[in-house]
Amino acid sequence: MTADIETRTVTGADDLLSFLRDCANQGFTWFRGESRGDWRLRPQVCRNAHHDDMRLLKSFWQRSASFPGAPGADNLGHWISLAQHYGLPTRVLDWSESFLVALYFATRDPPLLKNEESSEVSFTVWALNPIALNRAFLGDTLTTAAGGSHDVGICSEEDETISGYLLRAFGIDWPNGGQYDCVAYLPQIRYLRMSSQKAAFTWHQTATPLEESSHASNFLKKISYPASLRRRLAADLTLLGITHSSLFPDFEGVAAELKAESMRGAKPLRS
């Protein structure tokens, strides 16, 4: 449960590096940044009762299947990645294999409540052990359609168990697709943004926040930052080359970065 999850308040670089070494040694190799420390680990579709992920994904497919580069109708994993990539509410939570990428998203300006200032809002980076998560939800072994089995590890989108699980989650019968509350898996890297952000996914079948799951302390850690560090860390990340356009390497990403620089009165790093 949430109260049992190891939480570290980081105050300096040495403290952070020590924590990250511990994470690496213990298999906590995926990270997710939240610009508000009070946000829960729930996918977008679970944050609004009006969202129907099956209807949304089907409509997304119907309206865009004829677009150049659209995946085949039978490639559900590809469609989920595509929908997530373009901001459609799905049951996917984005993670990164890079701590710095997660920290970038954590240091972005947070949505504010009424009469709230950004200087009052703490931010968070979560660390996830994907193998421990899959063992908690899937068990120690996965059974193949041929009747064999293999140890649970970091699953990929191409694994038949994951493919079957996604199909079953959408009500499509698949003999090898179990009904699990959560699965951690690596998607096929099909887009430059996914590559730049070192994308990884967790798929959530229920609306229960991940940190409130049983045994969450076995696969989650939390790094908490005071609001006072937001601006400084954002500037440090820029010096390290972690910028909006480096994570969104396309016309839209470059334009957004230049617009933000102009609003701040900053000169572009390149001219």
C-alpha positions as CSV (number, residue, x, y, z in Angstrom):
1,M,0.0,0.0,0.0
2,T,1.0,3.7,-0.4
3,A,2.2,4.0,3.2
4,D,4.7,1.2,2.8
5,I,6.3,2.5,-0.4
6,E,9.8,3.8,0.1
7,T,9.8,7.5,-0.4
8,R,13.0,9.7,-0.6
9,T,13.1,13.4,-0.5
10,V,16.1,14.4,-2.5
11,T,18.1,17.5,-1.6
12,G,21.3,17.2,-3.6
13,A,23.1,15.4,-6.4
14,D,24.9,13.0,-4.2
15,D,21.7,11.9,-2.5
16,L,20.0,11.4,-5.9
17,L,22.9,9.4,-7.4
18,S,23.0,7.2,-4.3
19,F,19.2,6.5,-4.6
20,L,19.5,5.8,-8.3
21,R,22.3,3.3,-7.7
22,D,20.1,1.5,-5.2
23,C,17.3,1.5,-7.7
24,A,19.5,0.0,-10.5
25,N,20.8,-2.7,-8.2
26,Q,17.3,-3.6,-7.2
27,G,15.8,-3.6,-10.7
28,F,13.9,-0.3,-10.4
29,T,14.7,0.7,-14.0
30,W,11.6,2.5,-15.2
31,F,10.7,6.0,-14.2
32,R,7.6,8.3,-14.4
33,G,7.6,12.0,-13.6
34,E,4.5,13.8,-12.2
35,S,4.4,17.6,-12.1
36,R,2.1,17.3,-9.0
37,G,3.2,15.2,-6.1
38,D,-0.5,14.5,-5.2
39,W,-1.3,12.9,-8.6
40,R,-2.0,9.1,-8.6
41,L,-0.7,6.5,-10.9
42,R,-3.8,6.0,-13.0
43,P,-4.0,6.1,-16.8
44,Q,-5.9,9.0,-18.4
45,V,-9.0,6.9,-19.3
46,C,-9.5,6.1,-15.6
47,R,-9.4,9.7,-14.5
48,N,-12.8,10.6,-16.1
49,A,-15.9,8.5,-15.8
50,H,-17.0,9.7,-19.2
51,H,-14.1,8.1,-21.1
52,D,-14.9,4.7,-22.7
53,D,-11.6,3.4,-24.0
54,M,-13.1,0.7,-26.2
55,R,-15.4,3.2,-27.9
56,L,-12.6,5.8,-28.2
57,L,-10.1,3.4,-29.7
58,K,-12.6,1.9,-32.1
59,S,-13.6,5.4,-33.3
60,F,-9.9,6.4,-33.5
61,W,-9.4,3.4,-35.8
62,Q,-12.5,4.0,-37.9
63,R,-11.6,7.7,-38.5
64,S,-7.9,7.2,-39.2
65,A,-7.4,3.7,-40.7
66,S,-7.1,5.3,-44.2
67,F,-4.3,7.7,-43.2
68,P,-0.8,7.1,-44.6
69,G,1.2,4.9,-42.2
70,A,-1.8,3.6,-40.3
71,P,-1.3,0.1,-38.8
72,G,-3.2,-2.9,-39.9
73,A,-6.6,-3.5,-38.4
74,D,-5.4,-6.6,-36.5
75,N,-2.5,-4.9,-34.8
76,L,-4.1,-3.8,-31.6
77,G,-0.8,-3.1,-29.8
78,H,0.2,-0.7,-32.6
79,W,-3.1,1.1,-32.4
80,I,-2.8,1.5,-28.7
81,S,0.7,3.0,-29.0
82,L,-0.5,5.3,-31.8
83,A,-3.5,6.5,-29.7
84,Q,-1.3,7.1,-26.7
85,H,1.2,8.9,-28.8
86,Y,-1.3,11.4,-30.0
87,G,-3.0,12.0,-26.6
88,L,-6.1,9.8,-26.8
89,P,-7.2,8.6,-23.4
90,T,-6.1,5.0,-23.0
91,R,-5.4,2.5,-20.3
92,V,-1.7,3.0,-20.8
93,L,0.6,4.9,-18.4
94,D,3.9,6.1,-20.0
95,W,7.2,5.3,-18.3
96,S,10.8,5.9,-19.4
97,E,13.9,3.9,-19.1
98,S,15.7,7.2,-18.4
99,F,15.4,9.0,-15.1
100,L,16.3,12.4,-16.7
101,V,13.4,12.0,-19.1
102,A,11.0,11.4,-16.2
103,L,12.5,14.3,-14.3
104,Y,11.9,16.6,-17.3
105,F,8.1,15.8,-17.2
106,A,8.1,16.2,-13.4
107,T,9.5,19.7,-13.6
108,R,7.0,21.0,-16.1
109,D,4.5,23.6,-14.9
110,P,1.8,21.9,-13.0
111,P,-1.9,22.4,-13.4
112,L,-3.0,24.6,-10.5
113,L,-6.0,24.6,-8.3
114,K,-7.9,27.8,-7.5
115,N,-5.8,30.3,-5.6
116,E,-2.8,28.0,-5.8
117,E,0.7,29.0,-6.9
118,S,3.2,26.7,-8.7
119,S,5.7,27.6,-5.9
120,E,3.5,25.7,-3.5
121,V,3.2,22.4,-5.6
122,S,5.7,19.6,-5.0
123,F,6.6,17.1,-7.7
124,T,7.5,13.5,-7.9
125,V,9.4,10.9,-9.9
126,W,8.3,7.3,-9.4
127,A,10.7,4.4,-9.9
128,L,9.2,1.0,-11.0
129,N,10.6,-2.5,-11.1
130,P,8.7,-3.9,-14.1
131,I,9.7,-7.5,-13.5
132,A,8.5,-7.4,-9.8
133,L,5.3,-5.8,-11.0
134,N,4.6,-8.5,-13.6
135,R,5.4,-11.2,-11.0
136,A,2.9,-9.6,-8.6
137,F,0.1,-9.5,-11.2
138,L,0.9,-12.4,-13.5
139,G,2.7,-14.9,-11.3
140,D,6.2,-16.3,-11.8
141,T,5.6,-18.0,-15.1
142,L,3.6,-17.4,-18.3
143,T,2.0,-20.3,-20.2
144,T,2.3,-20.3,-24.0
145,A,-0.4,-21.3,-26.5
146,A,1.7,-24.4,-27.2
147,G,1.5,-25.5,-23.6
148,G,5.0,-24.4,-22.6
149,S,6.0,-21.8,-20.1
150,H,8.7,-19.3,-19.4
151,D,9.7,-17.1,-16.5
152,V,8.0,-13.7,-16.2
153,G,10.4,-10.9,-17.1
154,I,10.0,-7.6,-18.9
155,C,7.3,-8.4,-21.4
156,S,7.3,-7.0,-24.9
157,E,4.3,-6.1,-27.0
158,E,5.1,-9.1,-29.3
159,D,4.8,-11.7,-26.6
160,E,1.8,-13.8,-27.3
161,T,0.6,-13.5,-23.7
162,I,0.7,-9.7,-23.9
163,S,-1.0,-9.7,-27.3
164,G,-3.7,-12.0,-25.9
165,Y,-4.1,-10.0,-22.8
166,L,-4.7,-6.8,-24.8
167,L,-7.3,-8.5,-26.9
168,R,-9.1,-10.0,-23.9
169,A,-9.1,-6.6,-22.3
170,F,-11.1,-5.3,-25.2
171,G,-13.6,-8.2,-25.0
172,I,-12.0,-10.2,-27.9
173,D,-11.7,-13.9,-27.0
174,W,-8.1,-15.2,-27.0
175,P,-7.3,-18.5,-25.4
176,N,-4.0,-17.4,-23.9
177,G,-5.0,-14.0,-22.7
178,G,-5.4,-13.9,-19.0
179,Q,-7.3,-11.2,-17.1
180,Y,-4.8,-9.2,-15.1
181,D,-5.1,-5.9,-13.3
182,C,-1.8,-4.6,-14.6
183,V,1.0,-5.6,-17.0
184,A,4.3,-3.9,-17.6
185,Y,5.6,-4.2,-21.2
186,L,7.9,-2.7,-23.8
187,P,6.1,-1.4,-26.9
188,Q,7.6,-1.6,-30.4
189,I,9.4,1.7,-30.9
190,R,7.6,3.0,-34.0
191,Y,7.9,6.8,-33.5
192,L,10.9,9.0,-33.0
193,R,9.3,10.5,-29.8
194,M,9.0,7.0,-28.3
195,S,12.7,6.4,-29.0
196,S,13.8,9.8,-27.7
197,Q,11.8,9.3,-24.5
198,K,12.9,5.6,-24.1
199,A,9.2,4.6,-23.9
200,A,7.9,1.8,-21.7
201,F,4.2,1.1,-20.8
202,T,2.0,-0.2,-18.0
203,W,-1.5,-1.3,-19.0
204,H,-4.2,-0.9,-16.3
205,Q,-7.4,-3.0,-16.4
206,T,-8.9,-1.3,-13.3
207,A,-9.1,2.2,-12.0
208,T,-7.2,1.4,-8.8
209,P,-4.1,3.6,-8.6
210,L,-1.0,1.5,-8.9
211,E,0.5,2.7,-5.6
212,E,-2.6,1.3,-3.8
213,S,-2.2,-2.2,-5.2
214,S,-1.3,-5.1,-3.0
215,H,2.5,-5.5,-2.7
216,A,3.1,-2.1,-4.3
217,S,6.1,-1.6,-2.1
218,N,7.7,-4.5,-3.9
219,F,7.7,-2.8,-7.3
220,L,7.4,1.0,-6.6
221,K,9.7,3.7,-5.0
222,K,9.0,7.4,-4.9
223,I,11.3,10.4,-5.1
224,S,9.7,13.6,-3.8
225,Y,10.9,17.1,-4.6
226,P,9.9,20.3,-2.9
227,A,8.4,23.0,-5.1
228,S,11.4,25.3,-4.6
229,L,13.6,23.0,-6.7
230,R,11.4,23.0,-9.8
231,R,12.9,25.9,-11.7
232,R,16.5,25.1,-10.8
233,L,16.2,21.5,-11.9
234,A,14.4,22.5,-15.1
235,A,17.4,24.8,-15.9
236,D,19.9,22.1,-15.0
237,L,18.1,19.6,-17.4
238,T,18.4,22.2,-20.2
239,L,22.2,22.4,-19.6
240,L,22.3,18.6,-19.8
241,G,20.5,18.7,-23.2
242,I,17.2,17.4,-21.9
243,T,14.9,19.9,-23.6
244,H,11.4,19.8,-25.1
245,S,12.7,19.4,-28.7
246,S,15.1,16.6,-27.7
247,L,12.1,14.6,-26.3
248,F,9.7,15.7,-29.1
249,P,12.0,15.8,-32.1
250,D,9.6,17.0,-34.7
251,F,8.3,20.3,-36.1
252,E,5.7,20.6,-33.3
253,G,8.3,20.0,-30.6
254,V,10.8,22.6,-31.9
255,A,8.0,25.1,-32.4
256,A,6.7,24.6,-28.8
257,E,10.3,24.9,-27.4
258,L,10.9,28.2,-29.3
259,K,7.5,29.6,-28.2
260,A,8.3,28.8,-24.6
261,E,11.8,30.4,-24.9
262,S,10.2,33.5,-26.5
263,M,7.6,33.8,-23.7
264,R,10.5,33.7,-21.1
265,G,12.5,36.2,-23.1
266,A,15.3,33.7,-23.5
267,K,17.5,33.4,-26.5
268,P,17.4,30.1,-28.4
269,L,20.3,27.8,-27.7
270,R,21.1,27.9,-31.4
271,S,20.8,30.9,-33.7
